[in-house]
Amino acid sequence: MDHCLRHIIRIAIVLFGFVAVTGAQVNDAPKPAPSPSEVAAVAEYCRELNTYAGLHPKEARFFGDAAAYDQSGVTLTTPRPRWREYKSAKARDAATTPDNLFNTANVWLRNGKVVFARFQYGSPSGDWAQIVGYCFREDGSLAKLENSFRIIPGSNVRIEKARIYDAKGKLLRSSQQCFDLDTRRKKRCGSDYRNYDADVFGTVKQLPIYGLIKSRGAIK
């Protein structure tokens, strides 16, 4: 009787070990990578919007941060943003002074919905510039972010970053490349270049100018 019981216990231990190992293998299984077709579809959609924006610059809505820098002191203090909308790019240029409108944004709508926004950032120092393109789906979710950061003194480099997201905000793919500003040749990215990221606005409603866009009643 004892012999039979020990035999049964041995079998139970082996089976338990098998189940435990199998369960661990299932839990540790790598998550499936995003399908190439999903990433390609987002890339193509945003490429089309980027092209449209380039071909139709006057169809954008034009915004700018009118807050002025106080340059009377030794150091610059970034003023609190004061975004406003301008009738045209020409009107925005006319309102530019040596102290303001270092940050601007152009926004394109389709069917009454924001689908593409291009922000440009800078400062009175003039030693850096950043251009960020946001591609949105018609449901308002962020599809792709393209970030171009230029550092002039010392590094003299252009850092290009891109991120593609699914409709739920999950990052599907990211890339980073660096180029010499003089030769335009690709160069090795330094570890400190990770600091030059752009703000991620996961939805249109998170844009700092969303209230201004919506105030005209053209957005759906």
C-alpha positions as CSV (number, residue, x, y, z in Angstrom):
1,M,0.0,0.0,0.0
2,D,2.8,2.4,1.0
3,H,4.7,1.5,-2.2
4,C,1.6,2.3,-4.4
5,L,1.1,5.6,-2.5
6,R,4.7,6.7,-3.0
7,H,4.4,5.8,-6.7
8,I,1.3,7.9,-7.0
9,I,3.0,10.8,-5.2
10,R,6.0,10.6,-7.6
11,I,3.7,10.8,-10.6
12,A,1.9,13.8,-9.1
13,I,5.2,15.6,-8.5
14,V,6.4,15.0,-12.0
15,L,3.1,16.2,-13.4
16,F,3.1,19.3,-11.2
17,G,6.6,20.1,-12.3
18,F,5.6,19.8,-15.9
19,V,2.6,22.1,-15.5
20,A,4.7,24.6,-13.6
21,V,7.4,24.7,-16.2
22,T,4.9,24.9,-19.0
23,G,3.1,27.8,-17.2
24,A,6.3,29.6,-16.7
25,Q,7.1,29.2,-20.4
26,V,3.8,30.6,-21.4
27,N,4.1,33.6,-19.0
28,D,7.6,34.3,-20.2
29,A,6.8,34.1,-23.8
30,P,7.7,37.3,-25.7
31,K,4.9,39.6,-26.7
32,P,4.1,39.6,-30.4
33,A,5.8,42.5,-32.3
34,P,3.6,44.9,-34.2
35,S,2.9,43.7,-37.7
36,P,4.9,45.4,-40.5
37,S,1.7,46.2,-42.2
38,E,0.4,48.2,-39.2
39,V,3.5,50.2,-39.0
40,A,3.7,50.7,-42.7
41,A,0.0,51.8,-42.9
42,V,0.6,54.5,-40.2
43,A,3.8,55.7,-41.9
44,E,2.1,56.0,-45.3
45,Y,-0.9,57.8,-43.8
46,C,1.4,60.3,-42.1
47,R,3.6,60.7,-45.2
48,E,0.5,61.7,-47.2
49,L,-0.5,64.3,-44.6
50,N,3.1,65.7,-44.4
51,T,3.1,66.0,-48.2
52,Y,-0.3,67.7,-48.2
53,A,0.9,70.2,-45.6
54,G,3.9,71.0,-47.7
55,L,1.9,71.6,-50.8
56,H,-0.8,73.6,-49.1
57,P,0.9,75.9,-46.6
58,K,-1.8,78.6,-46.8
59,E,-4.5,76.1,-45.8
60,A,-3.1,75.8,-42.3
61,R,-4.2,77.7,-39.2
62,F,-1.4,79.8,-37.7
63,F,-0.5,80.1,-34.0
64,G,2.3,81.7,-32.0
65,D,3.5,82.1,-28.5
66,A,3.3,85.9,-28.0
67,A,4.9,85.9,-24.6
68,A,8.0,88.1,-24.6
69,Y,11.3,87.2,-23.1
70,D,12.9,89.7,-20.7
71,Q,16.4,90.1,-22.1
72,S,17.5,92.9,-19.8
73,G,19.3,90.6,-17.4
74,V,22.3,88.3,-17.6
75,T,20.3,85.1,-17.9
76,L,17.1,84.4,-19.8
77,T,14.0,83.2,-18.1
78,T,11.4,81.4,-20.3
79,P,8.1,83.3,-20.0
80,R,4.8,81.7,-19.4
81,P,3.3,80.7,-22.8
82,R,0.7,83.0,-24.2
83,W,-0.5,81.3,-27.4
84,R,-2.7,83.2,-29.9
85,E,-4.0,82.7,-33.4
86,Y,-3.0,84.8,-36.4
87,K,-5.0,85.3,-39.7
88,S,-2.0,84.2,-41.8
89,A,1.7,83.4,-41.6
90,K,2.4,86.9,-42.9
91,A,0.4,88.4,-40.0
92,R,2.3,86.3,-37.6
93,D,5.6,87.4,-39.1
94,A,4.5,91.1,-38.8
95,A,3.9,90.6,-35.1
96,T,7.3,89.1,-34.5
97,T,9.8,91.1,-32.4
98,P,13.3,90.3,-31.1
99,D,11.6,89.2,-27.9
100,N,8.7,87.0,-28.9
101,L,7.2,84.4,-31.2
102,F,10.1,82.0,-30.9
103,N,7.5,79.2,-30.6
104,T,5.0,78.8,-33.4
105,A,2.6,76.2,-34.7
106,N,0.8,75.5,-38.0
107,V,-2.2,73.2,-37.9
108,W,-4.1,71.4,-40.8
109,L,-7.7,70.2,-40.5
110,R,-9.5,67.6,-42.6
111,N,-13.3,67.2,-42.4
112,G,-13.2,69.6,-39.5
113,K,-10.7,67.5,-37.5
114,V,-7.0,68.2,-36.7
115,V,-4.9,65.7,-38.6
116,F,-1.5,67.4,-38.7
117,A,0.4,70.0,-36.6
118,R,3.9,71.3,-36.9
119,F,5.5,73.1,-34.0
120,Q,8.7,75.1,-34.2
121,Y,10.6,76.1,-31.0
122,G,13.5,78.3,-30.3
123,S,14.9,81.0,-28.0
124,P,16.6,84.4,-28.2
125,S,20.0,82.7,-27.9
126,G,19.6,81.3,-31.4
127,D,21.9,78.3,-30.6
128,W,19.2,75.7,-31.0
129,A,16.0,75.0,-32.9
130,Q,13.4,72.2,-32.8
131,I,10.7,71.3,-35.3
132,V,8.1,68.7,-34.2
133,G,5.5,67.2,-36.5
134,Y,2.4,65.5,-35.0
135,C,0.3,63.3,-37.2
136,F,-3.2,62.5,-35.8
137,R,-5.9,60.0,-36.8
138,E,-9.3,61.4,-37.4
139,D,-10.4,60.0,-34.0
140,G,-7.9,62.4,-32.4
141,S,-5.2,59.8,-31.4
142,L,-1.6,60.4,-32.1
143,A,-0.3,58.2,-35.0
144,K,3.3,59.5,-35.5
145,L,5.6,62.0,-34.0
146,E,8.7,63.4,-35.8
147,N,11.2,65.4,-33.9
148,S,14.1,67.3,-35.5
149,F,16.4,69.0,-33.0
150,R,19.3,71.2,-34.2
151,I,22.2,72.2,-31.9
152,I,24.5,74.8,-33.4
153,P,27.4,75.6,-31.0
154,G,29.9,72.8,-30.2
155,S,28.0,69.7,-31.4
156,N,26.7,71.2,-34.7
157,V,24.4,68.3,-35.0
158,R,20.8,67.5,-36.2
159,I,19.0,64.8,-34.3
160,E,16.1,63.2,-36.0
161,K,13.7,61.1,-34.0
162,A,10.5,59.3,-35.0
163,R,7.8,57.4,-33.0
164,I,4.8,55.5,-34.3
165,Y,1.8,54.7,-32.1
166,D,-1.3,52.6,-32.4
167,A,-4.7,54.0,-31.7
168,K,-4.5,53.2,-28.0
169,G,-1.2,55.0,-27.5
170,K,1.1,52.0,-27.5
171,L,4.5,52.7,-29.0
172,L,4.9,50.5,-32.1
173,R,8.3,51.7,-33.4
174,S,10.9,54.3,-32.6
175,S,14.1,55.5,-34.4
176,Q,16.9,58.0,-33.9
177,Q,19.5,59.3,-36.4
178,C,22.1,62.0,-36.1
179,F,23.6,64.2,-38.9
180,D,26.4,66.7,-39.1
181,L,24.9,70.1,-39.9
182,D,27.8,71.1,-42.2
183,T,28.3,67.9,-44.2
184,R,24.8,66.5,-43.7
185,R,26.4,63.2,-43.3
186,K,25.1,60.7,-40.8
187,K,27.1,60.5,-37.6
188,R,27.1,58.5,-34.3
189,C,24.5,59.7,-31.8
190,G,25.9,60.6,-28.4
191,S,24.2,59.2,-25.3
192,D,23.2,62.8,-24.1
193,Y,21.1,63.2,-27.3
194,R,18.3,61.2,-25.6
195,N,17.6,64.4,-23.6
196,Y,16.3,66.2,-26.7
197,D,12.9,64.6,-26.8
198,A,9.7,66.4,-27.8
199,D,6.5,66.6,-25.8
200,V,4.2,63.7,-26.6
201,F,0.6,64.8,-27.1
202,G,-1.3,61.5,-27.2
203,T,-4.5,63.1,-28.5
204,V,-5.4,66.4,-30.2
205,K,-7.0,67.6,-27.0
206,Q,-3.6,67.6,-25.3
207,L,-2.2,70.2,-27.7
208,P,-1.5,73.5,-25.9
209,I,-3.4,75.3,-28.6
210,Y,-6.5,73.0,-28.6
211,G,-8.6,75.6,-26.9
212,L,-7.8,78.2,-29.5
213,I,-8.5,75.7,-32.3
214,K,-11.9,74.8,-30.8
215,S,-12.9,78.4,-30.1
216,R,-13.5,79.1,-33.7
217,G,-16.0,76.3,-33.9
218,A,-14.3,74.7,-37.0
219,I,-13.2,71.6,-35.1
220,K,-15.5,68.6,-34.8
